[in-house]
Amino acid sequence: MVASKPGRRCVIVLGAVAVLLLFSGSWLGWRSLAAASSPADVVINDYKFGPATLTVPRGTKVTWTNKDDDVHTVASDGDPKLFKSPALDTDDSFAFTFTEAGTFKYFCSIHPRLQGSVVVE
């Protein structure tokens, strides 16, 4: 019988643990948490939301930033409103975290033709 070296055993155990984590629910939970903490940005510029349609996974925090010289808002369609920002002056931001799947249309309540949507998968 050949005695194994402690260093080799440690590498094998660490490799097995890495494989288990990779395919376990814990890893999937970590991946979801990572997606939720990476914000998606929408820029308001030249009376447009950019991008006009944003697709994100559930749990994503979306941030709208006004780069226009005029004041804008971000308000969801429907009543009651799922989200509604205060008036956003130049360089002001508003954020909302989407926890449910679906398509969420929104607009600027000051300039209603300014519209966009967030698709949450």
N, CA, C and O atoms as a MOPAC input file, in Angstrom:
PM7 MOZYME 1SCF
protein

 N      0.82900 1    -1.17500 1     0.00000 1
 C      0.00000 1     0.00000 1     0.00000 1
 C      0.87400 1     1.23900 1     0.00000 1
 O      1.81900 1     1.33000 1     0.78300 1
 N      0.57300 1     2.19000 1    -0.86300 1
 C      1.35500 1     3.40800 1    -0.97700 1
 C      0.64300 1     4.50800 1    -0.20100 1
 O     -0.55700 1     4.71700 1    -0.38300 1
 N      1.35300 1     5.19600 1     0.64200 1
 C      0.75600 1     6.28800 1     1.42400 1
 C      0.58600 1     7.50700 1     0.52700 1
 O      1.49900 1     7.87900 1    -0.21000 1
 N     -0.58900 1     8.12300 1     0.59600 1
 C     -0.81000 1     9.32400 1    -0.22200 1
 C     -0.30100 1    10.54900 1     0.51000 1
 O     -0.22100 1    10.56900 1     1.73900 1
 N      0.03500 1    11.54900 1    -0.24100 1
 C      0.53800 1    12.78200 1     0.34600 1
 C     -0.63900 1    13.63700 1     0.80600 1
 O     -1.65800 1    13.69300 1     0.11700 1
 N     -0.52200 1    14.30600 1     1.95600 1
 C     -1.61800 1    15.14100 1     2.45700 1
 C     -2.00400 1    16.25000 1     1.47800 1
 O     -3.18300 1    16.58900 1     1.38500 1
 N     -1.07100 1    16.80900 1     0.76400 1
 C     -1.36700 1    17.89200 1    -0.17400 1
 C     -2.26300 1    17.42900 1    -1.31000 1
 O     -3.16100 1    18.15900 1    -1.72900 1
 N     -2.03200 1    16.23500 1    -1.80600 1
 C     -2.83900 1    15.68900 1    -2.90000 1
 C     -4.26500 1    15.42700 1    -2.43500 1
 O     -5.22000 1    15.71400 1    -3.15700 1
 N     -4.41200 1    14.88200 1    -1.23200 1
 C     -5.74100 1    14.61000 1    -0.68300 1
 C     -6.52500 1    15.92800 1    -0.55100 1
 O     -7.71800 1    15.97600 1    -0.84900 1
 N     -5.86500 1    16.96400 1    -0.11600 1
 C     -6.50800 1    18.27300 1     0.03900 1
 C     -7.00300 1    18.80300 1    -1.31100 1
 O     -8.10300 1    19.34700 1    -1.40000 1
 N     -6.19800 1    18.64500 1    -2.34600 1
 C     -6.58500 1    19.10100 1    -3.68300 1
 C     -7.79700 1    18.31700 1    -4.17600 1
 O     -8.71100 1    18.89300 1    -4.76700 1
 N     -7.81000 1    17.02400 1    -3.93900 1
 C     -8.93800 1    16.18500 1    -4.37800 1
 C    -10.21200 1    16.58700 1    -3.63600 1
 O    -11.27500 1    16.71400 1    -4.24300 1
 N    -10.10300 1    16.78400 1    -2.33000 1
 C    -11.27400 1    17.17900 1    -1.53500 1
 C    -11.77700 1    18.55000 1    -1.97800 1
 O    -12.98200 1    18.73900 1    -2.14300 1
 N    -10.88700 1    19.48900 1    -2.17100 1
 C    -11.29600 1    20.82800 1    -2.61400 1
 C    -11.95400 1    20.78500 1    -3.98800 1
 O    -12.92400 1    21.50000 1    -4.23800 1
 N    -11.42700 1    19.94700 1    -4.88000 1
 C    -12.03000 1    19.79300 1    -6.20100 1
 C    -13.43600 1    19.22500 1    -6.10800 1
 O    -14.34400 1    19.68200 1    -6.80300 1
 N    -13.61600 1    18.22300 1    -5.24400 1
 C    -14.94100 1    17.62600 1    -5.06700 1
 C    -15.92500 1    18.64600 1    -4.49700 1
 O    -17.07600 1    18.70900 1    -4.93000 1
 N    -15.48100 1    19.43300 1    -3.54200 1
 C    -16.34000 1    20.47000 1    -2.96200 1
 C    -16.72000 1    21.49900 1    -4.02800 1
 O    -17.87100 1    21.93300 1    -4.08500 1
 N    -15.78000 1    21.88500 1    -4.85700 1
 C    -16.06100 1    22.85600 1    -5.92300 1
 C    -17.11000 1    22.31800 1    -6.89000 1
 O    -18.01100 1    23.05200 1    -7.29700 1
 N    -17.00200 1    21.04400 1    -7.26000 1
 C    -17.98200 1    20.43000 1    -8.16100 1
 C    -19.35000 1    20.40000 1    -7.50800 1
 O    -20.35000 1    20.71200 1    -8.15500 1
 N    -19.41000 1    20.02700 1    -6.22800 1
 C    -20.69200 1    20.00100 1    -5.51900 1
 C    -21.33100 1    21.38100 1    -5.46700 1
 O    -22.53400 1    21.51800 1    -5.68600 1
 N    -20.54000 1    22.39300 1    -5.18000 1
 C    -21.07400 1    23.75800 1    -5.13200 1
 C    -21.55700 1    24.21900 1    -6.50000 1
 O    -22.57100 1    24.90700 1    -6.61400 1
 N    -20.83300 1    23.83800 1    -7.51400 1
 C    -21.18700 1    24.23400 1    -8.87100 1
 C    -22.56100 1    23.72400 1    -9.25700 1
 O    -23.31400 1    24.42200 1    -9.93400 1
 N    -22.89500 1    22.51400 1    -8.83300 1
 C    -24.15800 1    21.90200 1    -9.23900 1
 C    -25.21600 1    21.90700 1    -8.13900 1
 O    -26.25300 1    21.25800 1    -8.28000 1
 N    -24.97500 1    22.61000 1    -7.07300 1
 C    -25.94600 1    22.61700 1    -5.97600 1
 C    -26.86200 1    23.83200 1    -6.05700 1
 O    -26.57700 1    24.79700 1    -6.76700 1
 N    -27.94900 1    23.76800 1    -5.32900 1
 C    -28.87500 1    24.89100 1    -5.24400 1
 C    -28.22500 1    26.11300 1    -4.63100 1
 O    -28.62700 1    27.23800 1    -4.92800 1
 N    -27.21500 1    25.91500 1    -3.77100 1
 C    -26.53000 1    27.05100 1    -3.15500 1
 C    -25.85600 1    27.90200 1    -4.22200 1
 O    -25.90200 1    29.13100 1    -4.17500 1
 N    -25.23600 1    27.24000 1    -5.17400 1
 C    -24.57100 1    27.99700 1    -6.22600 1
 C    -25.59200 1    28.75000 1    -7.05600 1
 O    -25.36600 1    29.90500 1    -7.42000 1
 N    -26.72500 1    28.10300 1    -7.36300 1
 C    -27.75800 1    28.77800 1    -8.14500 1
 C    -28.29500 1    29.98300 1    -7.38600 1
 O    -28.56000 1    31.02800 1    -7.98100 1
 N    -28.45500 1    29.84100 1    -6.07100 1
 C    -28.89600 1    30.96800 1    -5.25400 1
 C    -27.89000 1    32.10000 1    -5.29600 1
 O    -28.27500 1    33.26700 1    -5.37200 1
 N    -26.60100 1    31.77400 1    -5.24800 1
 C    -25.56600 1    32.79300 1    -5.31400 1
 C    -25.62000 1    33.49800 1    -6.66100 1
 O    -25.46800 1    34.71700 1    -6.73500 1
 N    -25.83600 1    32.72800 1    -7.73300 1
 C    -25.91400 1    33.31800 1    -9.05900 1
 C    -27.08700 1    34.28200 1    -9.15800 1
 O    -26.95900 1    35.35700 1    -9.74400 1
 N    -28.22800 1    33.90800 1    -8.59200 1
 C    -29.39900 1    34.77800 1    -8.60100 1
 C    -29.13000 1    36.04600 1    -7.80800 1
 O    -29.52900 1    37.13600 1    -8.21800 1
 N    -28.45100 1    35.90600 1    -6.67000 1
 C    -28.12500 1    37.05900 1    -5.85500 1
 C    -27.18900 1    37.99300 1    -6.61000 1
 O    -27.32700 1    39.21500 1    -6.54000 1
 N    -26.23600 1    37.40900 1    -7.33100 1
 C    -25.31700 1    38.23600 1    -8.10900 1
 C    -26.06900 1    39.00100 1    -9.17800 1
 O    -25.78300 1    40.17600 1    -9.40700 1
 N    -27.03100 1    38.36000 1    -9.84100 1
 C    -27.81400 1    39.04700 1   -10.86800 1
 C    -28.63400 1    40.15200 1   -10.24500 1
 O    -28.78900 1    41.21700 1   -10.84200 1
 N    -29.16300 1    39.92100 1    -9.05500 1
 C    -30.00900 1    40.90800 1    -8.40300 1
 C    -29.20500 1    42.11900 1    -7.96400 1
 O    -29.75400 1    43.21600 1    -7.87000 1
 N    -27.91400 1    41.94700 1    -7.69300 1
 C    -27.13900 1    43.08000 1    -7.22600 1
 C    -26.46200 1    43.83100 1    -8.36900 1
 O    -25.76900 1    44.81600 1    -8.11500 1
 N    -26.63700 1    43.39700 1    -9.62400 1
 C    -26.07200 1    44.13700 1   -10.73700 1
 C    -27.17100 1    44.98000 1   -11.36700 1
 O    -28.05700 1    44.45200 1   -12.03800 1
 N    -27.11400 1    46.28300 1   -11.15200 1
 C    -28.19100 1    47.12700 1   -11.65600 1
 C    -28.16500 1    47.26500 1   -13.17800 1
 O    -27.11500 1    47.18900 1   -13.81600 1
 N    -29.33400 1    47.46700 1   -13.72200 1
 C    -29.47200 1    47.76000 1   -15.14200 1
 C    -29.81100 1    49.24300 1   -15.24600 1
 O    -30.61000 1    49.75600 1   -14.46300 1
 N    -29.22000 1    49.91800 1   -16.19100 1
 C    -29.39300 1    51.36600 1   -16.30600 1
 C    -30.22700 1    51.75200 1   -17.51200 1
 O    -30.07900 1    51.19200 1   -18.59900 1
 N    -31.10400 1    52.71900 1   -17.30000 1
 C    -31.85600 1    53.35100 1   -18.37700 1
 C    -31.51600 1    54.83200 1   -18.30000 1
 O    -31.57200 1    55.43800 1   -17.23000 1
 N    -31.16300 1    55.40600 1   -19.44100 1
 C    -30.81600 1    56.82900 1   -19.50100 1
 C    -31.95300 1    57.58000 1   -20.17700 1
 O    -32.46000 1    57.15900 1   -21.21700 1
 N    -32.34500 1    58.69200 1   -19.57500 1
 C    -33.33600 1    59.58600 1   -20.19000 1
 C    -32.54400 1    60.69200 1   -20.86500 1
 O    -31.85600 1    61.47300 1   -20.20800 1
 N    -32.65100 1    60.74700 1   -22.18800 1
 C    -31.89300 1    61.74300 1   -22.94400 1
 C    -32.63400 1    62.06200 1   -24.23100 1
 O    -33.13700 1    61.16300 1   -24.90500 1
 N    -32.69900 1    63.33700 1   -24.56900 1
 C    -33.33600 1    63.77200 1   -25.80400 1
 C    -34.79100 1    63.27800 1   -25.88000 1
 O    -35.26400 1    62.86500 1   -26.93900 1
 N    -35.48700 1    63.32900 1   -24.73800 1
 C    -36.89200 1    62.91700 1   -24.63300 1
 C    -37.10500 1    61.45700 1   -25.03600 1
 O    -38.11700 1    61.11400 1   -25.64700 1
 N    -36.13200 1    60.59800 1   -24.68500 1
 C    -36.23000 1    59.16300 1   -24.95700 1
 C    -35.67000 1    58.39500 1   -23.77300 1
 O    -34.75100 1    58.85700 1   -23.09800 1
 N    -36.23800 1    57.20800 1   -23.52600 1
 C    -35.66000 1    56.26300 1   -22.58900 1
 C    -34.72900 1    55.36400 1   -23.38500 1
 O    -35.12200 1    54.82700 1   -24.42100 1
 N    -33.51500 1    55.19600 1   -22.92100 1
 C    -32.57700 1    54.33700 1   -23.62800 1
 C    -31.95800 1    53.31500 1   -22.69000 1
 O    -31.27800 1    53.68300 1   -21.73200 1
 N    -32.18900 1    52.04100 1   -22.95500 1
 C    -32.97200 1    51.50000 1   -24.06300 1
 C    -34.46900 1    51.66000 1   -23.81000 1
 O    -34.91600 1    51.74800 1   -22.66600 1
 N    -35.23200 1    51.69600 1   -24.90500 1
 C    -36.69000 1    51.83800 1   -24.79100 1
 C    -37.29900 1    50.58900 1   -24.15300 1
 O    -38.26800 1    50.68600 1   -23.39900 1
 N    -36.73800 1    49.42700 1   -24.45100 1
 C    -37.16300 1    48.18000 1   -23.83000 1
 C    -35.93000 1    47.52000 1   -23.22700 1
 O    -34.92400 1    47.30900 1   -23.90500 1
 N    -36.02800 1    47.20300 1   -21.95200 1
 C    -34.92300 1    46.58600 1   -21.22000 1
 C    -35.39600 1    45.22200 1   -20.72200 1
 O    -36.46500 1    45.12100 1   -20.12100 1
 N    -34.61000 1    44.17200 1   -20.96600 1
 C    -34.94300 1    42.83200 1   -20.49000 1
 C    -33.96700 1    42.45400 1   -19.38500 1
 O    -32.75000 1    42.52700 1   -19.55600 1
 N    -34.53300 1    42.04300 1   -18.23500 1
 C    -33.71900 1    41.72900 1   -17.06400 1
 C    -34.26900 1    40.48800 1   -16.36600 1
 O    -35.43700 1    40.14500 1   -16.54800 1
 N    -33.43800 1    39.81000 1   -15.56700 1
 C    -33.95500 1    38.70900 1   -14.75100 1
 C    -34.67100 1    39.24500 1   -13.50600 1
 O    -34.44700 1    40.37900 1   -13.08200 1
 N    -35.53200 1    38.40700 1   -12.93700 1
 C    -36.20900 1    38.79800 1   -11.69700 1
 C    -35.18400 1    39.15800 1   -10.63500 1
 O    -34.10700 1    38.56600 1   -10.56700 1
 N    -35.53300 1    40.13700 1    -9.80600 1
 C    -34.64000 1    40.57400 1    -8.73900 1
 C    -33.67100 1    41.66000 1    -9.15200 1
 O    -32.82100 1    42.06100 1    -8.35700 1
 N    -33.77900 1    42.14500 1   -10.37700 1
 C    -32.85500 1    43.16300 1   -10.86800 1
 C    -33.30500 1    44.55700 1   -10.44500 1
 O    -34.48500 1    44.89800 1   -10.52500 1
 N    -32.35600 1    45.34000 1    -9.99900 1
 C    -32.59500 1    46.74400 1    -9.67100 1
 C    -32.31700 1    47.56400 1   -10.92700 1
 O    -31.19900 1    47.57000 1   -11.44300 1
 N    -33.34100 1    48.25100 1   -11.40900 1
 C    -33.20900 1    49.09500 1   -12.60100 1
 C    -33.10100 1    50.54200 1   -12.13200 1
 O    -33.87500 1    50.99200 1   -11.28700 1
 N    -32.14600 1    51.25400 1   -12.68200 1
 C    -31.93500 1    52.66100 1   -12.33000 1
 C    -32.11700 1    53.52300 1   -13.56700 1
 O    -31.49200 1    53.28600 1   -14.60100 1
 N    -32.98600 1    54.53200 1   -13.45100 1
 C    -33.19900 1    55.52600 1   -14.49400 1
 C    -32.44300 1    56.78200 1   -14.10500 1
 O    -32.55000 1    57.24300 1   -12.96800 1
 N    -31.67400 1    57.34500 1   -15.04000 1
 C    -30.93400 1    58.58100 1   -14.79100 1
 C    -31.29900 1    59.59200 1   -15.85600 1
 O    -31.23700 1    59.30400 1   -17.05100 1
 N    -31.68400 1    60.78900 1   -15.41000 1
 C    -32.07700 1    61.84800 1   -16.33800 1
 C    -30.84100 1    62.60700 1   -16.80400 1
 O    -30.15900 1    63.24500 1   -16.00200 1
 N    -30.55600 1    62.53800 1   -18.08700 1
 C    -29.45000 1    63.28100 1   -18.69900 1
 C    -29.97400 1    64.42600 1   -19.56800 1
 O    -29.19700 1    65.10600 1   -20.23800 1
 N    -31.28700 1    64.63600 1   -19.55300 1
 C    -31.89700 1    65.74900 1   -20.29100 1
 C    -31.76700 1    67.04500 1   -19.49300 1
 O    -31.51200 1    67.02700 1   -18.28900 1
 N    -31.94800 1    68.16500 1   -20.18700 1
 C    -31.96700 1    69.45800 1   -19.50900 1
 C    -33.31600 1    69.72800 1   -18.85000 1
 O    -33.42200 1    70.61400 1   -18.00300 1
 N    -34.35100 1    68.96900 1   -19.23200 1
 C    -35.68600 1    69.13900 1   -18.67100 1
 C    -35.95800 1    68.08900 1   -17.59200 1
 O    -35.33800 1    67.02600 1   -17.56800 1
 N    -36.88200 1    68.40600 1   -16.71700 1
 C    -37.29400 1    67.49700 1   -15.65300 1
 C    -38.17200 1    66.38700 1   -16.23800 1
 O    -39.00500 1    66.64000 1   -17.10900 1
 N    -37.97800 1    65.14900 1   -15.75000 1
 C    -38.77800 1    64.00100 1   -16.16900 1
 C    -39.15900 1    63.18300 1   -14.94700 1
 O    -38.60100 1    63.35900 1   -13.86300 1
 N    -40.12500 1    62.28100 1   -15.14000 1
 C    -40.47000 1    61.29200 1   -14.11800 1
 C    -40.46300 1    59.91700 1   -14.75900 1
 O    -40.38300 1    59.78500 1   -15.98000 1
 N    -40.54800 1    58.90100 1   -13.92200 1
 C    -40.69100 1    57.52300 1   -14.37300 1
 C    -41.86600 1    56.94900 1   -13.58500 1
 O    -41.79800 1    56.82700 1   -12.36200 1
 N    -42.94000 1    56.60000 1   -14.28600 1
 C    -44.14000 1    56.07900 1   -13.61900 1
 C    -44.65800 1    54.86700 1   -14.37500 1
 O    -44.76900 1    54.88900 1   -15.60100 1
 N    -44.97200 1    53.81300 1   -13.63900 1
 C    -45.50800 1    52.60700 1   -14.27500 1
 C    -46.93100 1    52.85500 1   -14.74300 1
 O    -47.65800 1    53.66900 1   -14.17200 1
 N    -47.32100 1    52.12800 1   -15.80500 1
 C    -48.71700 1    52.14200 1   -16.26000 1
 C    -49.57100 1    51.47700 1   -15.19600 1
 O    -49.06600 1    50.78600 1   -14.31200 1
 N    -50.84600 1    51.69300 1   -15.29600 1
 C    -51.76700 1    50.99700 1   -14.40100 1
 C    -52.06300 1    51.78300 1   -13.14100 1
 O    -51.38000 1    52.74700 1   -12.79600 1
 N    -53.10700 1    51.33100 1   -12.47100 1
 C    -53.50800 1    51.97100 1   -11.23300 1
 C    -53.87100 1    50.87900 1   -10.24500 1
 O    -54.78800 1    50.11700 1   -10.55100 1
 N    -53.26400 1    50.73600 1    -9.13200 1
 C    -52.27200 1    51.65600 1    -8.58000 1
 C    -50.91100 1    51.49100 1    -9.25800 1
 O    -50.61800 1    50.45000 1    -9.84500 1
 N    -50.10600 1    52.51200 1    -9.16800 1
 C    -48.77000 1    52.49900 1    -9.76100 1
 C    -47.87000 1    51.53000 1    -9.00400 1
 O    -47.84200 1    51.52400 1    -7.77300 1
 N    -47.13100 1    50.70700 1    -9.75600 1
 C    -46.14600 1    49.82300 1    -9.15000 1
 C    -44.95000 1    50.64900 1    -8.66400 1
 O    -44.37500 1    50.38100 1    -7.60900 1
 N    -44.59600 1    51.65600 1    -9.45900 1
 C    -43.51200 1    52.56100 1    -9.07300 1
 C    -43.77200 1    53.92900 1    -9.68500 1
 O    -44.39000 1    54.04000 1   -10.74400 1
 N    -43.29800 1    54.96200 1    -9.01400 1
 C    -43.40900 1    56.33500 1    -9.51500 1
 C    -42.30700 1    57.15700 1    -8.87900 1
 O    -42.19600 1    57.23900 1    -7.65600 1
 N    -41.50500 1    57.75800 1    -9.72000 1
 C    -40.39300 1    58.57000 1    -9.21700 1
 C    -40.88100 1    59.98100 1    -8.89700 1
 O    -41.92900 1    60.41400 1    -9.37600 1
 N    -40.11400 1    60.67700 1    -8.09300 1
 C    -40.34700 1    62.11700 1    -7.98400 1
 C    -39.82700 1    62.77700 1    -9.26800 1
 O    -39.27400 1    62.09600 1   -10.13200 1
 N    -39.99700 1    64.06300 1    -9.39400 1
 C    -39.44600 1    64.78600 1   -10.54100 1
 C    -37.92300 1    64.64500 1   -10.52300 1
 O    -37.27500 1    64.90100 1    -9.50800 1
 N    -37.37000 1    64.23600 1   -11.65500 1
 C    -35.92200 1    64.02900 1   -11.76400 1
 C    -35.30700 1    65.15900 1   -12.57000 1
 O    -35.57600 1    65.29200 1   -13.76400 1
 N    -34.49400 1    65.96400 1   -11.93300 1
 C    -33.76900 1    67.02400 1   -12.62800 1
 C    -32.54800 1    66.39500 1   -13.31300 1
 O    -32.31300 1    65.19500 1   -13.17400 1
 N    -31.79600 1    67.17600 1   -14.02900 1
 C    -30.61400 1    66.68000 1   -14.73100 1
 C    -29.67900 1    65.96500 1   -13.75900 1
 O    -29.33800 1    66.49700 1   -12.70300 1
 N    -29.27200 1    64.76100 1   -14.12800 1
 C    -28.36900 1    63.88500 1   -13.36800 1
 C    -29.00500 1    63.24200 1   -12.13200 1
 O    -28.31800 1    62.53100 1   -11.39900 1
 N    -30.29200 1    63.47200 1   -11.88300 1
 C    -30.98200 1    62.76700 1   -10.80400 1
 C    -31.31200 1    61.35300 1   -11.25900 1
 O    -31.46400 1    61.09300 1   -12.45300 1
 N    -31.42100 1    60.43300 1   -10.28500 1
 C    -31.71400 1    59.03300 1   -10.58200 1
 C    -32.86000 1    58.52300 1    -9.72300 1
 O    -33.16200 1    59.05800 1    -8.65700 1
 N    -33.48600 1    57.46500 1   -10.23000 1
 C    -34.54000 1    56.75800 1    -9.52200 1
 C    -34.32900 1    55.28000 1    -9.78300 1
 O    -33.98300 1    54.89500 1   -10.90000 1
 N    -34.53300 1    54.43100 1    -8.75500 1
 C    -34.32200 1    52.99000 1    -8.91800 1
 C    -35.52000 1    52.21300 1    -8.39000 1
 O    -36.19700 1    52.63500 1    -7.45300 1
 N    -35.76200 1    51.06900 1    -9.01400 1
 C    -36.82100 1    50.15300 1    -8.59100 1
 C    -36.34000 1    48.73100 1    -8.83800 1
 O    -35.73600 1    48.44900 1    -9.87400 1
 N    -36.60400 1    47.83300 1    -7.89100 1
 C    -36.22600 1    46.42900 1    -8.02700 1
 C    -37.43900 1    45.61900 1    -8.45900 1
 O    -38.48100 1    45.63800 1    -7.80500 1
 N    -37.28700 1    44.90600 1    -9.57200 1
 C    -38.36700 1    44.09300 1   -10.13700 1
 C    -38.27700 1    42.67200 1    -9.57300 1
 O    -37.31800 1    41.95000 1    -9.84200 1
 N    -39.28300 1    42.28200 1    -8.79200 1
 C    -39.27300 1    40.96900 1    -8.14800 1
 C    -40.18700 1    39.95900 1    -8.83200 1
 O    -40.09300 1    38.76100 1    -8.56400 1
 N    -41.06200 1    40.42300 1    -9.70300 1
 C    -42.01300 1    39.54600 1   -10.38900 1
 C    -41.73400 1    39.55400 1   -11.88900 1
 O    -41.29400 1    40.56400 1   -12.43900 1
 N    -41.99000 1    38.42800 1   -12.54700 1
 C    -41.83000 1    38.34300 1   -13.99700 1
 C    -43.00100 1    39.04100 1   -14.68800 1
 O    -44.10400 1    39.11100 1   -14.14600 1
 N    -42.74500 1    39.54900 1   -15.88000 1
 C    -43.78700 1    40.20400 1   -16.66700 1
 C    -43.22200 1    41.34800 1   -17.47600 1
 O    -42.02100 1    41.61700 1   -17.44900 1
 N    -44.10700 1    42.02000 1   -18.19700 1
 C    -43.73100 1    43.20700 1   -18.96100 1
 C    -44.33300 1    44.41200 1   -18.26600 1
 O    -45.54200 1    44.47300 1   -18.04300 1
 N    -43.49400 1    45.35700 1   -17.92900 1
 C    -43.90300 1    46.53700 1   -17.17400 1
 C    -43.66100 1    47.78400 1   -18.02000 1
 O    -42.52000 1    48.18600 1   -18.24500 1
 N    -44.75700 1    48.38900 1   -18.48400 1
 C    -44.66700 1    49.60400 1   -19.28200 1
 C    -44.61500 1    50.79900 1   -18.33900 1
 O    -45.21800 1    50.78600 1   -17.26600 1
 N    -43.89300 1    51.82400 1   -18.75000 1
 C    -43.78000 1    53.02900 1   -17.94300 1
 C    -43.70800 1    54.24700 1   -18.85200 1
 O    -43.52600 1    54.11200 1   -20.06200 1
 N    -43.84900 1    55.43200 1   -18.27400 1
 C    -43.84300 1    56.66800 1   -19.04500 1
 C    -43.40900 1    57.81500 1   -18.14600 1
 O    -43.27800 1    57.65500 1   -16.93200 1
 N    -43.19000 1    58.96700 1   -18.75500 1
 C    -42.91700 1    60.20200 1   -18.02000 1
 C    -44.25900 1    60.90300 1   -17.83400 1
 O    -44.92300 1    61.23600 1   -18.81600 1
 N    -44.66200 1    61.12900 1   -16.59200 1
 C    -45.97200 1    61.74200 1   -16.35700 1
 C    -46.00800 1    63.21600 1   -16.76600 1
 O    -47.08900 1    63.79100 1   -16.89700 1
 N    -44.84800 1    63.83200 1   -16.96900 1
 C    -44.78700 1    65.21600 1   -17.45700 1
 C    -44.88200 1    65.24200 1   -18.98400 1
 O    -45.49700 1    66.13800 1   -19.56100 1
 N    -44.26700 1    64.25100 1   -19.62700 1
 C    -44.23800 1    64.13600 1   -21.09400 1
 C    -44.73400 1    62.73800 1   -21.47000 1
 O    -43.91600 1    61.85900 1   -21.74000 1
 N    -46.05900 1    62.50500 1   -21.49700 1
 C    -46.61000 1    61.15100 1   -21.66100 1
 C    -46.18800 1    60.41100 1   -22.92900 1
 O    -46.29200 1    59.18500 1   -22.97900 1
 N    -45.71900 1    61.11800 1   -23.94700 1
 C    -45.27000 1    60.40900 1   -25.15400 1
 C    -43.91800 1    59.72600 1   -24.93100 1
 O    -43.50800 1    58.87700 1   -25.72200 1
 N    -43.24400 1    60.09600 1   -23.87000 1
 C    -41.97200 1    59.47300 1   -23.48900 1
 C    -42.30100 1    58.17500 1   -22.75400 1
 O    -42.73200 1    58.19600 1   -21.60100 1
 N    -42.09100 1    57.02600 1   -23.44400 1
 C    -42.50400 1    55.72600 1   -22.91600 1
 C    -41.42300 1    54.68100 1   -23.04500 1
 O    -40.54200 1    54.78600 1   -23.89800 1
 N    -41.49100 1    53.67100 1   -22.19500 1
 C    -40.54100 1    52.55700 1   -22.24500 1
 C    -41.15300 1    51.34400 1   -21.58100 1
 O    -42.29100 1    51.38200 1   -21.11200 1
 N    -40.38100 1    50.25700 1   -21.54500 1
 C    -40.86600 1    49.05100 1   -20.86200 1
 C    -39.68700 1    48.23800 1   -20.34100 1
 O    -38.58100 1    48.27300 1   -20.88000 1
 N    -39.97400 1    47.50600 1   -19.27100 1
 C    -39.02500 1    46.56500 1   -18.69200 1
 C    -39.65200 1    45.19800 1   -18.77600 1
 O    -40.76000 1    44.98600 1   -18.28400 1
 N    -38.94200 1    44.25200 1   -19.40300 1
 C    -39.39400 1    42.86800 1   -19.49200 1
 C    -38.58900 1    42.08200 1   -18.45600 1
 O    -37.36200 1    42.00800 1   -18.52300 1
 N    -39.30700 1    41.50100 1   -17.50100 1
 C    -38.65800 1    40.76700 1   -16.42100 1
 C    -38.90400 1    39.27300 1   -16.65600 1
 O    -40.04800 1    38.82600 1   -16.73400 1
 N    -37.81900 1    38.51800 1   -16.76500 1
 C    -37.91100 1    37.08400 1   -17.04500 1
 C    -37.74600 1    36.26200 1   -15.78200 1
 O    -37.79600 1    35.03300 1   -15.83500 1

